[in-house]
Structure formats: structure tokens, C-alpha cells
Amino acid sequence: MNPLRKDDHKMNSPWWMRFGQGLLIGLGAVLPGISGGVLCVVFGIYQPVMELLANPRLLFSRPALWKPLLPVFFGGVCGFLGVARVLSVLLDKYPAPSVCLFAGLILGMIPGLLRDAGSRGSHPRDWTCLWAAFIVTILLLTGLQLARITIVPNWFWYFFCGICAALSIIAPGLSFSTLLMPLGLYVPFLAGLSSFQAGTILPSVLGALLTVILLSRVVNHLFETKYSPAMHAMTGLVLAATLVIIPFGQMSLIALLFLAGGILAGYEMDRYNARYAV
């Protein structure tokens, strides 16, 4: 039995819930500091998605794998193109409370990730993987935030943007906005996408496709053979990436309440998902 199928019960949740999860994933794909891949892990769909990317033939041989992902896909498109515009306004006017709410949703689901990570048994080395991934991610993301580099966008750099966008799904915790912002590429990249500029879209799509083709099989094999340490490391990535985006320096009472509310909502969402376990 493929180990990736342990999360199939999460695909039994109602379509509207999976659509809502897709909305949040789409938002996470474009919002600064947030990774859509993190939310894929949190919602328990990361492994099915990676399996599908690593084995495209499953589109024909296993429709039961990809059909439950359709509401997530459509929700992701809506979140990326539509709701993200609304939320970007909220982030503009109320940045700290908005980010705190989003971060709280993720933190509230960390217990569920730990439960999944230990579902096949755990070893002390698995926790070593978790804390190693946590520390490396913290150092990487804070280093990128502190860097101040200016780059003139061109075909090569938009190709690089596509690589970063794909990595934000394949390597949860690495937000493509966090990677691009220090290089001055985030705003021109989104501007080019929103205005459908071929000089932006074509190289970025090529970079994303090559990254998916080269890395998805590696990640899929890792989960098949080393599930527990891989999932513990993934949890460390998610935790570190979430803590980094919390604006501790701008924390007001309202932002703190939004963070607490997000944690509670995320925890309840995880409990709701768990009801569909078989």
C-alpha cells in the first residue's frame, strides 16, 4: 500500500470545505511571507498532490486520486485571481491583524501535523529532523529578509521567479514572495502576471514546470521511503515559516486577538477534518 494514501480520509470532507481550503491556498500563494505549500501540508493534501505531479499517468489510472482535488484546484484559482485582490487591500490597511489571522490558522493546525508525523511511530532522530529543519528555515528566511539586493527584471529572472513559485509548493515553508522580495522581483513579477505579459508568463511557466518535473519525484520518493522523518522535517519547516511572518514588532491588542482567533479556528478546522478519519 502506498504510504501517501494515509491521508485519503481528508479528501472525504465536503466539497465546499475543500473549495475553501483551495481559496486559502490560492491566497497563500500570492500573499507576502506565506507559502501555498504550507497550507497544502496543513490541509493534508500535499502528499496526494506530490504523488500526482510525480506520476502524471495517475490522471488516467486513478481518477479517485485527483477528482477530490478538483474543488481545491478551483478554489485555488479563485483565491489567486479574485479573493487575493480583496485581501491585499486588507493587508494594505490592516497588515498586522490580517497576517496574524492567517498565521494563527496555520499554528492552530500544527498539532494535527505532529499527529500525522507520528502516526507511523516516531524515533528521536525524527525530532532531530524537525528541529534541524526549523533552525535552517529560520536562518534562511530571516537572512533573506535582512538582505537588500536590487535586480533589473529580465527573461532570466522571470524564469527564476517560476522556479521560486514551484518551490513554494514543493518545499513548504519557502514562500516565493519571501524569496523574491529581497531581490526586488516580487512586485514586477505579479504586475507582469496580472497584465498577462508574455515576457513574464512564458519564462516563469517554463521555470515552474522544469522545477516540478525535476523535484516532484524526489520528494514523492522521500515520503514513500522515509515518511516519519520527512513529515517531522516538514512540520519544522511549516512552524518556522509561520513564526517568521508574525509581526511581533507591530503586535497590538487587536492583532493579538486575531492571532488567538486564528489559532482557535485552525484548531477547530483540524478537529473537523479528523472526524472524517476512517
C-alpha positions as CSV (number, residue, x, y, z in Angstrom):
1,M,0.0,0.0,0.0
2,N,1.3,3.4,-0.9
3,P,2.1,5.4,2.3
4,L,0.7,8.5,0.6
5,R,-2.8,7.1,0.9
6,K,-2.9,7.5,4.7
7,D,-4.4,11.0,4.2
8,D,-7.2,9.9,1.8
9,H,-9.7,10.4,4.6
10,K,-9.1,14.1,4.4
11,M,-10.3,14.0,0.9
12,N,-13.7,12.8,2.1
13,S,-14.5,16.2,3.6
14,P,-17.4,18.2,2.0
15,W,-16.6,19.8,-1.4
16,W,-17.3,23.3,0.0
17,M,-14.7,22.7,2.7
18,R,-12.1,21.6,0.1
19,F,-13.0,24.6,-2.0
20,G,-12.4,26.9,1.0
21,Q,-9.1,25.2,1.6
22,G,-8.2,25.9,-2.1
23,L,-9.2,29.6,-1.5
24,L,-6.7,29.8,1.4
25,I,-4.0,28.0,-0.6
26,G,-4.5,30.5,-3.5
27,L,-4.2,33.4,-1.1
28,G,-1.1,31.9,0.5
29,A,0.5,31.6,-3.0
30,V,0.5,35.3,-3.5
31,L,0.5,37.0,-0.1
32,P,3.9,38.2,1.2
33,G,5.6,35.8,3.5
34,I,3.1,33.0,3.2
35,S,3.6,29.7,1.3
36,G,0.8,27.9,-0.5
37,G,2.7,24.7,0.1
38,V,2.5,25.2,3.8
39,L,-1.3,25.2,3.6
40,C,-1.2,22.1,1.3
41,V,0.6,20.3,4.2
42,V,-1.7,21.7,6.8
43,F,-4.9,20.6,4.9
44,G,-3.4,17.1,4.3
45,I,-3.4,17.3,0.5
46,Y,0.4,17.9,0.0
47,Q,1.2,14.2,-0.4
48,P,-1.6,13.4,-2.9
49,V,-0.6,16.5,-5.0
50,M,3.1,15.5,-5.0
51,E,2.2,11.9,-5.9
52,L,0.1,13.2,-8.8
53,L,2.9,15.6,-10.0
54,A,5.5,12.8,-9.8
55,N,3.2,10.3,-11.6
56,P,1.1,12.2,-14.2
57,R,-0.2,8.8,-15.5
58,L,-2.3,8.6,-12.4
59,L,-4.6,11.1,-14.1
60,F,-5.9,8.2,-16.2
61,S,-5.4,5.2,-14.0
62,R,-6.5,6.6,-10.6
63,P,-9.3,9.2,-11.0
64,A,-10.2,8.6,-7.3
65,L,-6.9,10.4,-6.5
66,W,-7.4,13.6,-8.4
67,K,-11.2,14.1,-8.5
68,P,-11.4,15.1,-4.8
69,L,-8.7,17.7,-5.6
70,L,-10.8,19.5,-8.2
71,P,-12.6,21.7,-5.6
72,V,-9.2,22.6,-4.1
73,F,-7.9,23.5,-7.6
74,F,-10.8,25.7,-8.5
75,G,-10.7,27.3,-5.0
76,G,-7.0,28.0,-5.5
77,V,-7.6,29.7,-8.8
78,C,-10.4,31.9,-7.3
79,G,-8.1,32.7,-4.3
80,F,-5.2,33.5,-6.5
81,L,-7.1,35.7,-9.0
82,G,-10.0,37.1,-7.1
83,V,-10.1,36.9,-3.3
84,A,-6.4,37.8,-3.1
85,R,-7.2,41.2,-4.5
86,V,-9.6,41.9,-1.7
87,L,-7.3,40.5,1.0
88,S,-4.4,42.5,-0.4
89,V,-6.4,45.7,0.4
90,L,-6.9,44.4,3.9
91,L,-3.2,43.7,4.2
92,D,-2.5,47.2,3.0
93,K,-4.8,48.9,5.5
94,Y,-4.6,46.3,8.4
95,P,-1.4,44.4,7.8
96,A,-0.7,43.1,11.3
97,P,-4.2,41.8,12.1
98,S,-4.5,40.2,8.7
99,V,-1.2,38.4,8.8
100,C,-1.8,37.4,12.4
101,L,-5.1,35.8,11.5
102,F,-3.5,33.8,8.7
103,A,-0.6,32.8,10.8
104,G,-2.9,31.7,13.6
105,L,-4.9,29.4,11.3
106,I,-1.6,27.6,10.5
107,L,-0.4,27.5,14.1
108,G,-3.8,26.0,15.1
109,M,-3.2,23.1,12.8
110,I,0.4,22.3,14.0
111,P,-0.9,19.6,16.5
112,G,-2.6,17.9,13.6
113,L,0.7,17.9,11.6
114,L,2.5,16.4,14.6
115,R,-0.2,13.7,14.9
116,D,0.2,12.8,11.3
117,A,4.0,12.8,11.6
118,G,3.9,10.3,14.4
119,S,1.2,8.2,13.0
120,R,3.7,5.6,11.8
121,G,5.7,5.7,15.0
122,S,8.5,8.1,15.8
123,H,12.1,7.9,16.7
124,P,14.3,10.5,18.4
125,R,16.1,11.2,15.1
126,D,12.7,12.3,13.7
127,W,12.6,15.1,16.2
128,T,16.2,15.9,15.3
129,C,14.9,16.3,11.7
130,L,12.1,18.6,12.9
131,W,14.4,21.0,14.8
132,A,17.1,20.9,12.2
133,A,14.5,21.9,9.5
134,F,13.2,24.6,11.9
135,I,16.6,26.2,12.5
136,V,17.7,26.1,8.9
137,T,14.4,27.6,7.7
138,I,14.5,30.4,10.4
139,L,18.1,31.3,9.4
140,L,17.3,31.2,5.6
141,L,14.1,33.3,5.8
142,T,15.5,35.9,8.3
143,G,18.7,36.2,6.2
144,L,16.6,36.9,3.1
145,Q,14.6,39.5,5.0
146,L,17.8,41.3,6.1
147,A,19.3,41.2,2.6
148,R,19.0,44.3,0.4
149,I,19.6,43.4,-3.2
150,T,18.4,45.3,-6.4
151,I,17.9,43.4,-9.7
152,V,16.6,44.6,-13.1
153,P,13.9,42.0,-14.1
154,N,14.5,40.2,-17.4
155,W,13.7,36.9,-19.1
156,F,16.3,35.0,-16.9
157,W,15.0,36.5,-13.7
158,Y,11.3,35.7,-14.6
159,F,12.5,32.1,-15.2
160,F,14.0,32.3,-11.7
161,C,10.6,33.6,-10.4
162,G,8.9,30.5,-11.9
163,I,11.4,28.2,-10.0
164,C,10.7,30.0,-6.8
165,A,6.9,29.7,-7.3
166,A,7.2,26.0,-7.8
167,L,9.5,25.6,-4.8
168,S,6.9,27.3,-2.6
169,I,4.6,24.3,-3.3
170,I,7.2,21.5,-3.4
171,A,9.2,22.8,-0.4
172,P,6.5,24.1,2.0
173,G,7.8,27.0,4.2
174,L,9.6,28.7,1.3
175,S,7.2,31.4,0.3
176,F,8.1,32.6,-3.2
177,S,7.3,36.2,-2.1
178,T,9.9,35.8,0.7
179,L,12.4,34.7,-1.9
180,L,11.6,37.4,-4.4
181,M,11.0,40.4,-2.2
182,P,14.7,40.8,-1.1
183,L,15.7,40.7,-4.8
184,G,13.1,43.4,-5.8
185,L,11.3,40.9,-8.1
186,Y,8.0,40.4,-6.3
187,V,6.2,43.5,-7.5
188,P,7.3,43.4,-11.2
189,F,6.6,39.6,-11.3
190,L,3.0,40.0,-10.0
191,A,2.5,43.1,-12.2
192,G,3.5,41.1,-15.3
193,L,1.3,38.1,-14.4
194,S,-1.8,40.3,-13.7
195,S,-1.4,42.1,-17.1
196,F,-0.7,38.8,-18.9
197,Q,2.7,39.9,-20.3
198,A,4.2,37.1,-22.4
199,G,7.7,38.1,-21.4
200,T,6.8,37.4,-17.8
201,I,4.4,34.4,-18.1
202,L,6.3,32.2,-20.6
203,P,9.7,32.1,-18.8
204,S,8.1,31.8,-15.4
205,V,5.9,28.9,-16.5
206,L,8.9,27.2,-18.0
207,G,10.9,27.6,-14.8
208,A,8.0,26.2,-12.7
209,L,7.4,23.2,-15.0
210,L,11.1,22.2,-15.0
211,T,11.3,22.5,-11.2
212,V,8.2,20.3,-10.8
213,I,9.5,17.7,-13.2
214,L,12.9,17.5,-11.6
215,L,12.0,17.7,-7.9
216,S,8.5,16.2,-7.5
217,R,9.7,12.6,-8.0
218,V,12.4,13.1,-5.4
219,V,10.0,14.5,-2.8
220,N,7.5,11.8,-3.5
221,H,10.1,9.0,-3.1
222,L,11.2,10.6,0.1
223,F,7.7,10.3,1.6
224,E,7.3,6.8,0.4
225,T,10.6,5.6,2.0
226,K,11.1,7.9,4.9
227,Y,7.7,9.1,5.9
228,S,8.2,9.9,9.6
229,P,11.5,11.9,9.4
230,A,10.2,13.6,6.2
231,M,6.9,14.6,7.9
232,H,8.7,15.8,11.0
233,A,11.0,17.9,9.0
234,M,8.1,19.3,7.0
235,T,6.4,20.2,10.3
236,G,9.6,22.1,11.3
237,L,9.5,24.0,8.0
238,V,5.9,25.0,8.5
239,L,6.4,26.1,12.1
240,A,9.4,28.2,11.3
241,A,7.9,29.8,8.2
242,T,4.8,30.7,10.1
243,L,6.6,32.3,13.1
244,V,8.8,34.4,10.7
245,I,5.8,36.2,9.2
246,I,4.2,37.1,12.6
247,P,4.8,40.9,13.0
248,F,5.9,40.7,16.6
249,G,7.2,44.3,16.5
250,Q,3.8,45.6,15.5
251,M,1.7,43.4,17.8
252,S,-1.3,45.3,19.1
253,L,-4.2,44.0,21.2
254,I,-6.3,43.7,18.1
255,A,-3.5,41.8,16.2
256,L,-3.1,39.5,19.3
257,L,-6.8,38.8,19.3
258,F,-6.7,38.0,15.6
259,L,-3.8,35.6,16.2
260,A,-5.6,33.9,19.0
261,G,-8.8,33.7,16.9
262,G,-6.9,32.2,14.0
263,I,-5.3,29.6,16.3
264,L,-8.7,28.6,17.6
265,A,-10.2,28.5,14.2
266,G,-7.3,26.4,12.8
267,Y,-7.5,24.0,15.7
268,E,-11.3,23.5,15.2
269,M,-10.7,23.1,11.4
270,D,-8.2,20.3,12.2
271,R,-10.7,18.6,14.6
272,Y,-13.4,18.8,11.9
273,N,-11.0,17.2,9.4
274,A,-10.2,14.5,11.9
275,R,-13.9,13.5,12.0
276,Y,-13.5,12.1,8.5
277,A,-10.7,9.7,9.5
278,V,-11.5,6.1,8.8
